[in-house]
Amino acid sequence: MHPAFSVIFLTTLIGAGQGLFLALVTAEAFSHMGALASQEHRFYGNGSLLSLGLLIAGLIASFFHLGHPERAWRSAAMWRTSWLSREVIALPAFMAVVFIYGLLHYLEWNPKVFGSAALPETNLTLMVGIVGIVLCFTLFICTGMIYACLKFLQEWHTPLTPVNYTLLGMSSGFTLATAFATQYSLALTGLFGTWAIILTFAALLTRTASLLRNQRIKYHSTLRTAIGVRHNNIQQKSQGSMGGSFNTREYFHGMSTVFFKSVKWIFLLLVFPLPLLLLGMGLSNGASGLLVLAFAVQYAGLIAERWFFFAQANHPQNLYYQTI
């Protein structure tokens, strides 16, 4: 498939924004349980603002993928059957909760919602955060299932697709939270950094599993099944035209084999070992610059990873529209 940078930036930006919000609510939950010192409201407010900014940037990027942006509202009409429509609904709903969460902290309005002998005391912001977590994971699932539900694209049609979207988004978000927390608390930096390392390792395992799976795919569609001829030696001599077409532009990445393979090793290096190394050095030395660099390197790697994700998908129509 042809990787569209509008979709690449959409998925990577909102993934980082989702992961950052999960980090904020995690910190508040730890504080609520007494496992972490209480943080000032400004920390949660500024963090929510940063998360919301990433979500808005991703939403803006998505409009560049639309032929008629003025009709974007129609994309939500098929929510009963379309994962894309569900994503279109889940994203603004999640953005609204992030906004409310940050606003409550900025206003420092955080009353206790309930508390009794049977139920623990819970503050309003934590309740809003829990709602946000539900919407956050709903959005992760919707985004991943847009691609995992396509049976004819066998590289995507696997449970590993939504799992990788979730883990990579959480990994980048917690890495960003680690750098963000250096301005507030060493305890927060350690908490987020530890989770960033764990999530990056988990993402490495699942992404490697998907790469190994895709190397061993036996395609259902072949030239023999396409034309109903079982001969072992079938060769296409012409596709009927000498130039390119919509099909050759949109269903093939158009790059050389060397470039395609290079991108895989680049993203494997930038998304996993380098951020882990920088996170480890930054946490041990207390160097905030290394933690900021860890996020920057990982995000650059995620752009390459998402390009490879789209480019690796081999549409069955390429049996006919082969490389020109």
C-alpha positions in Angstrom: 0.0 0.0 0.0 1.0 3.6 -0.5 1.8 5.2 2.9 0.0 8.5 3.3 1.9 10.9 5.6 -1.4 12.4 6.8 -2.5 9.1 8.2 1.1 8.4 9.5 1.0 11.7 11.5 -2.6 11.1 12.6 -1.9 7.7 14.1 1.5 8.6 15.7 0.4 11.9 17.2 -2.9 10.7 18.7 -1.1 7.6 20.0 1.4 9.7 21.9 -1.4 11.9 23.1 -3.3 8.9 24.4 -0.3 7.5 26.1 0.5 10.8 27.8 -3.0 11.0 29.2 -2.8 7.4 30.5 0.4 8.4 32.2 -1.3 11.4 33.9 -4.2 9.3 35.2 -1.7 6.7 36.4 0.1 9.3 38.4 -3.1 10.5 39.9 -4.2 7.0 40.8 -0.9 6.3 42.5 -1.2 9.5 44.4 -4.8 8.7 45.4 -3.6 5.3 46.8 -0.8 6.9 48.7 2.0 5.3 46.7 3.1 8.6 45.3 3.2 12.2 46.7 0.3 14.4 45.6 1.1 16.6 42.7 0.1 20.2 42.1 -2.9 20.7 39.8 -0.7 22.6 37.4 1.1 19.4 36.5 -2.1 17.6 35.4 -3.4 20.7 33.7 -0.3 21.3 31.6 0.0 17.6 30.8 -3.6 17.5 29.6 -3.0 20.6 27.5 0.0 18.9 25.9 -2.0 15.7 25.3 -4.9 17.7 23.8 -2.4 19.5 21.6 -1.1 16.2 20.1 -4.7 15.0 19.6 -5.7 18.2 17.8 -2.5 18.0 15.6 -3.4 14.5 14.7 -6.9 15.4 13.9 -5.8 18.3 11.6 -3.4 15.9 9.9 -6.2 13.5 9.1 -8.0 16.2 7.0 -5.2 16.2 4.5 -6.2 12.6 3.6 -9.7 13.6 2.6 -10.7 14.5 -0.9 -13.7 16.5 0.4 -12.9 17.7 4.0 -16.3 19.5 4.2 -18.0 16.1 4.1 -15.9 14.7 7.0 -18.9 14.6 9.3 -20.5 11.9 7.1 -17.7 9.5 8.1 -19.5 8.9 11.4 -22.7 7.7 9.8 -21.8 4.0 9.5 -20.8 3.4 13.1 -22.8 0.2 13.3 -20.5 -1.6 10.9 -17.4 0.6 10.3 -14.4 0.8 12.6 -13.5 4.1 10.9 -16.8 5.6 11.9 -16.3 4.4 15.4 -12.9 6.0 15.5 -14.4 9.2 14.2 -16.8 9.2 17.2 -14.3 8.0 19.8 -11.6 10.5 19.0 -13.6 13.7 19.7 -15.3 12.1 22.7 -11.8 11.3 24.1 -10.6 14.8 23.3 -13.6 16.3 25.2 -12.8 14.2 28.3 -9.1 15.2 28.2 -10.2 18.9 28.0 -12.6 18.5 31.0 -9.9 16.6 33.0 -7.4 19.4 32.4 -9.9 22.2 33.0 -10.9 20.7 36.4 -7.3 20.6 37.5 -6.7 24.2 36.2 -9.7 25.4 38.2 -8.6 23.2 41.2 -12.1 22.0 41.5 -11.8 18.4 42.7 -14.6 17.5 45.2 -15.0 14.0 46.5 -17.6 12.1 44.4 -18.3 9.3 46.9 -16.8 7.4 49.8 -18.1 5.0 52.4 -17.2 1.9 54.3 -17.8 -0.2 51.2 -16.4 2.2 48.6 -13.2 4.1 48.8 -13.1 7.9 48.5 -12.8 9.0 44.9 -12.2 12.5 43.6 -14.0 14.0 40.6 -10.8 14.3 38.5 -10.0 10.7 39.0 -13.5 9.6 38.0 -13.2 11.7 34.8 -9.7 10.2 34.3 -11.2 6.7 34.5 -13.8 7.6 31.9 -10.9 8.9 29.8 -9.0 5.6 30.1 -12.1 3.7 28.8 -12.4 6.1 25.8 -8.6 6.0 25.3 -8.5 2.2 24.9 -11.7 2.3 22.8 -9.9 4.7 20.5 -6.8 2.4 20.3 -8.9 -0.6 19.4 -10.9 1.3 16.8 -7.8 2.7 15.1 -6.1 -0.7 15.1 -9.2 -2.6 13.9 -9.6 -0.3 10.9 -6.7 -2.2 9.4 -7.0 -5.6 11.3 -10.5 -6.1 9.9 -9.3 -6.2 6.3 -9.1 -9.9 5.5 -7.6 -9.4 2.0 -4.6 -7.6 3.5 -3.1 -10.5 5.3 -0.2 -8.5 6.8 -2.8 -6.4 8.8 -5.4 -9.1 9.4 -4.1 -10.2 12.8 -4.8 -9.4 16.5 -1.2 -8.1 16.7 -2.2 -5.0 14.7 -4.4 -3.4 17.4 -2.1 -4.7 20.1 0.9 -3.0 18.4 -1.0 0.3 17.9 -1.9 0.3 21.6 1.6 -0.6 22.9 3.5 1.7 20.6 1.1 4.6 21.5 1.5 3.9 25.2 5.3 3.6 24.9 5.7 6.9 23.2 3.2 8.6 25.5 5.0 7.4 28.7 8.4 8.3 27.2 7.0 11.8 26.6 5.6 11.9 30.1 9.0 11.0 31.5 10.6 14.0 29.8 7.6 16.2 30.8 7.8 15.1 34.5 11.4 16.3 34.9 10.1 19.8 35.4 8.0 18.7 38.4 9.1 15.7 40.4 11.9 13.1 40.4 9.4 10.5 41.7 7.2 11.1 38.7 10.1 10.9 36.3 11.1 7.5 37.8 7.5 6.2 37.7 6.9 7.2 34.1 10.4 6.2 33.0 10.0 2.7 34.5 6.7 2.2 32.7 8.1 3.6 29.4 10.9 1.0 29.5 8.4 -1.8 30.3 6.0 -0.7 27.5 8.8 -0.3 25.0 10.0 -3.9 25.7 6.5 -5.2 25.4 6.0 -3.3 22.1 9.3 -4.7 20.8 8.1 -8.3 21.5 4.7 -7.9 19.8 6.1 -5.9 16.8 8.8 -8.5 16.3 6.2 -11.2 16.4 4.2 -9.4 13.7 7.3 -9.0 11.5 8.1 -12.7 11.9 4.5 -13.7 11.1 4.4 -11.5 8.0 7.6 -13.1 6.7 5.9 -16.5 6.7 2.6 -15.5 5.2 1.2 -17.9 2.5 -1.0 -15.6 0.4 -4.5 -16.8 -0.4 -4.6 -15.0 -3.8 -2.2 -16.0 -6.5 -2.1 -15.7 -10.3 -3.5 -19.2 -10.5 -6.5 -18.5 -8.2 -7.1 -15.2 -9.9 -7.6 -16.7 -13.4 -8.5 -20.2 -12.5 -5.5 -21.8 -14.2 -3.5 -24.3 -12.2 -0.4 -24.3 -14.4 2.9 -23.7 -12.4 4.4 -21.3 -14.9 2.2 -18.3 -15.4 3.8 -15.0 -16.5 2.1 -11.7 -17.1 3.6 -9.9 -20.1 1.6 -6.6 -20.0 -1.1 -4.9 -18.0 -2.5 -3.1 -21.0 -0.8 0.3 -20.5 2.7 1.7 -20.3 2.2 4.4 -17.7 1.0 4.6 -14.1 -2.6 4.8 -12.8 -4.5 5.3 -9.6 -4.0 1.6 -8.9 -0.3 1.7 -9.3 0.1 4.8 -7.2 -2.2 4.0 -4.3 -1.6 0.3 -3.8 2.2 0.2 -4.0 4.8 2.2 -2.0 6.8 2.9 -5.2 10.2 2.6 -3.4 13.1 0.2 -4.2 13.6 -3.0 -2.3 16.7 -1.7 -0.7 14.9 1.4 0.6 12.0 -0.7 1.9 14.3 -3.1 3.8 16.3 -0.2 5.2 13.3 1.4 6.7 12.5 -1.7 8.7 16.0 -1.8 10.4 15.8 2.0 10.9 12.6 1.9 12.8 13.6 -1.2 14.8 16.7 0.8 15.9 15.0 4.1 16.6 11.8 2.9 18.3 13.3 0.3 20.6 17.0 0.0 21.6 18.0 3.7 21.3 15.1 5.1 23.4 15.7 2.3 25.9 19.4 3.3 26.1 18.6 7.0 26.4 15.9 6.4 29.0 18.2 4.2 31.1 21.0 6.8 30.9 18.7 9.7 31.6 17.1 8.1 34.6 20.4 7.1 36.1 22.1 10.4 35.6 19.0 12.7 36.1 19.7 14.2 32.6 16.5 15.7 31.3 18.0 16.4 27.9 18.5 12.6 27.4 14.9 12.0 28.3 13.7 14.6 25.8 16.0 13.1 23.2 14.6 9.6 23.9 11.1 10.8 22.9 12.3 12.6 19.8 14.2 9.6 18.6 11.4 7.2 19.3 8.8 9.5 17.6 11.0 9.7 14.5 11.2 5.9 14.6 7.5 5.6 14.9 7.0 7.6 11.7 9.3 5.1 9.9 7.5 2.2 11.6 4.1 3.4 10.5 5.5 4.0 6.9 6.7 0.4 6.9 3.4 -0.8 8.3 1.5 0.6 5.3 4.1 -0.2 2.7 4.4 -3.8 3.8 0.7 -4.5 3.1 0.5 -6.3 -0.3 -2.9 -5.6 -1.9 -4.1 -8.6 -4.0 -4.7 -6.2 -7.0 -0.9 -6.0 -7.3 -1.0 -9.4 -8.9 -2.2 -7.6 -11.9 -0.8 -4.1 -11.4 2.7 -5.1 -10.9 5.7 -2.8 -10.4 6.3 -0.6 -13.5 
